[in-house]
Amino acid sequence: MSKGISKLLKQNEVPGGYDRARYQVERIFAMASDGVKIPISVVHLNGTKLDSKGPIYLTGYGSYGFPYDIRFDSNRFSMVDRGVVVAVAHIRGGGEMGKAWHDDGRMMHKKNTFTDFIACAEYLLAQGYGSKDRLVIEGRSAGGLLMGAVLNIRPDLFHAAEEVFCLCAGANATRPSSQRPISLQLQPEKHPHTQ
């Protein structure tokens, strides 16, 4: 470690012809509305033209102090191999940057989580990583709350979203159906309230 030299001791083989030299991995930063730098992890094929025309997939979480660690995910590389730029917004509320980062995205500061994600999307588009018309966002569990919030704050920015909510069965049983939350879906025709 003192010499600053690393040596690969073991590497697991990835089936399907994975070649790490085909990919570009970046860590970039978007500026939040309050001047805070928001880290974004990005992966795309080497040689990808960043000309604001390609598809882009952006995800985030930003809750419970949980860090969105970057790790190898073959499902994501399936998208990258098809020309999609894949990005993870490390927004406040998560644990990527410590306790203060978590605290600055919760309770009375929860809105920072949402505006950070929006700032990341805007930055990626402004830097040419993808087309606004081909931007897809995803959040799971508490990331579903994130998706609902950003879609309501900036419906002009986000055109396709996938969110997964974990709701307790019967939690809304005492409310009239017109007041129950409706999960946003990519195929709304399958929702019982739209048939």
C-alpha positions in Angstrom: 0.0 0.0 0.0 2.8 2.4 0.8 4.1 2.1 -2.8 0.6 2.8 -4.3 0.7 -0.4 -6.3 -2.1 -2.9 -6.5 -2.0 -6.5 -7.7 -5.0 -8.6 -8.9 -5.0 -11.8 -6.9 -8.3 -13.3 -8.0 -11.0 -12.5 -10.6 -14.2 -14.3 -11.0 -15.1 -15.2 -14.6 -18.3 -13.6 -15.9 -20.1 -15.9 -18.3 -21.2 -14.6 -21.7 -18.0 -13.0 -22.9 -17.8 -10.0 -20.5 -14.7 -7.9 -21.3 -14.1 -5.0 -18.9 -12.1 -3.1 -21.5 -15.4 -2.5 -23.4 -16.8 -0.2 -20.7 -16.1 3.3 -19.4 -16.9 3.9 -15.7 -17.1 7.4 -14.4 -17.7 9.3 -11.2 -19.1 12.7 -11.9 -20.8 15.4 -9.8 -24.0 17.4 -10.3 -24.6 20.7 -8.5 -27.7 20.7 -6.3 -29.8 23.9 -6.1 -28.1 24.7 -2.7 -24.6 24.3 -4.0 -23.9 20.8 -2.8 -22.0 18.4 -5.1 -24.1 15.2 -5.7 -22.0 12.2 -6.9 -23.2 10.2 -9.8 -21.8 6.8 -10.9 -22.0 6.3 -14.7 -21.2 3.3 -16.9 -21.4 3.2 -20.7 -19.7 1.5 -23.6 -16.3 2.9 -24.6 -16.6 5.1 -27.5 -20.3 6.0 -26.8 -21.1 9.4 -28.4 -22.3 11.7 -25.7 -24.4 13.7 -28.1 -27.7 14.0 -26.2 -29.4 11.4 -28.5 -29.0 8.0 -26.7 -31.0 6.2 -24.0 -30.2 6.8 -20.4 -31.3 4.9 -17.3 -31.0 6.7 -13.9 -31.7 5.2 -10.5 -31.4 6.3 -6.9 -32.5 5.6 -3.4 -31.7 8.3 -0.9 -33.3 6.9 2.3 -32.6 5.4 5.7 -28.8 6.2 5.5 -28.5 3.2 3.1 -25.5 3.7 0.8 -26.2 2.8 -2.9 -23.0 0.8 -3.4 -21.8 0.3 -6.9 -21.2 -3.4 -7.7 -21.2 -5.6 -10.8 -24.7 -6.3 -12.0 -25.1 -8.4 -15.1 -28.6 -7.0 -15.7 -27.3 -3.5 -16.0 -24.5 -4.6 -18.4 -27.2 -6.1 -20.6 -28.6 -2.6 -21.0 -25.1 -1.0 -21.4 -24.3 -3.6 -24.2 -27.3 -2.2 -26.0 -26.1 1.3 -25.9 -27.9 2.5 -22.7 -25.9 4.9 -20.4 -26.6 3.6 -16.8 -26.3 6.1 -13.9 -26.8 5.9 -10.2 -27.5 9.2 -8.3 -26.0 9.1 -4.8 -28.5 11.6 -3.4 -28.8 12.9 0.1 -30.7 10.7 2.5 -28.5 7.8 1.7 -25.3 6.9 3.5 -22.8 7.3 0.7 -21.2 10.4 2.2 -21.7 9.8 6.0 -24.2 10.7 8.7 -24.5 14.4 7.8 -25.4 13.3 4.2 -28.1 11.1 5.5 -29.5 13.8 7.9 -29.5 16.4 5.1 -32.0 14.2 3.2 -34.5 13.2 5.9 -37.3 14.7 8.0 -37.5 18.5 7.3 -34.8 18.1 4.7 -36.4 15.3 2.7 -37.0 17.6 -0.2 -33.2 17.6 -0.8 -33.4 13.9 -1.8 -35.9 14.8 -4.6 -34.2 18.0 -5.8 -30.8 16.2 -5.8 -32.2 13.5 -8.1 -33.7 16.1 -10.4 -30.3 18.0 -10.5 -28.5 14.7 -11.4 -31.0 14.1 -14.3 -30.6 17.6 -15.5 -26.8 17.5 -15.3 -26.6 14.2 -17.2 -28.8 15.6 -20.0 -26.9 18.9 -20.1 -23.6 16.9 -20.5 -25.0 14.9 -23.4 -25.2 11.5 -21.6 -28.6 10.9 -23.1 -31.8 12.3 -24.6 -34.5 13.8 -22.4 -37.0 11.8 -24.5 -35.1 8.6 -23.8 -34.6 9.1 -20.0 -35.9 6.3 -17.9 -35.8 6.4 -14.1 -36.3 3.7 -11.5 -36.6 3.5 -7.7 -37.5 0.6 -5.5 -39.0 0.5 -2.1 -38.2 4.0 -0.6 -36.9 4.8 -4.1 -40.5 4.4 -5.2 -41.3 7.4 -3.0 -38.5 9.2 -4.8 -40.0 8.3 -8.2 -43.5 9.6 -7.2 -42.0 12.8 -5.9 -39.8 13.7 -8.8 -42.6 12.8 -11.3 -44.9 15.2 -9.5 -42.2 18.0 -9.1 -40.9 17.8 -12.7 -43.4 15.9 -15.0 -41.8 17.7 -17.9 -38.4 16.1 -17.3 -39.3 12.4 -16.7 -41.3 10.4 -19.3 -40.9 6.9 -18.2 -40.5 5.5 -14.7 -40.5 2.2 -12.9 -41.2 2.2 -9.2 -41.8 -0.6 -6.8 -43.7 0.2 -3.6 -44.0 -2.2 -0.6 -47.3 -1.4 1.0 -48.9 -3.2 3.9 -52.1 -5.1 2.8 -55.2 -3.4 4.1 -53.4 -0.1 4.9 -55.9 1.8 2.8 -59.0 -0.3 3.5 -60.7 2.4 5.5 -60.2 5.1 2.8 -62.5 5.5 -0.2 -60.9 4.2 -3.4 -60.9 7.7 -4.8 -58.5 8.7 -2.0 -56.2 5.7 -2.1 -52.7 6.3 -3.6 -52.3 5.0 -7.1 -49.0 3.5 -8.1 -47.6 5.0 -11.2 -47.0 2.3 -13.8 -45.5 2.0 -17.2 -48.7 0.3 -18.4 -51.5 2.2 -16.7 -54.2 0.2 -18.6 -53.5 -2.7 -16.2 -54.4 -0.6 -13.2 -58.0 -1.4 -11.9 -58.9 2.2 -11.6 -58.3 2.9 -15.3 -60.4 0.1 -16.8 
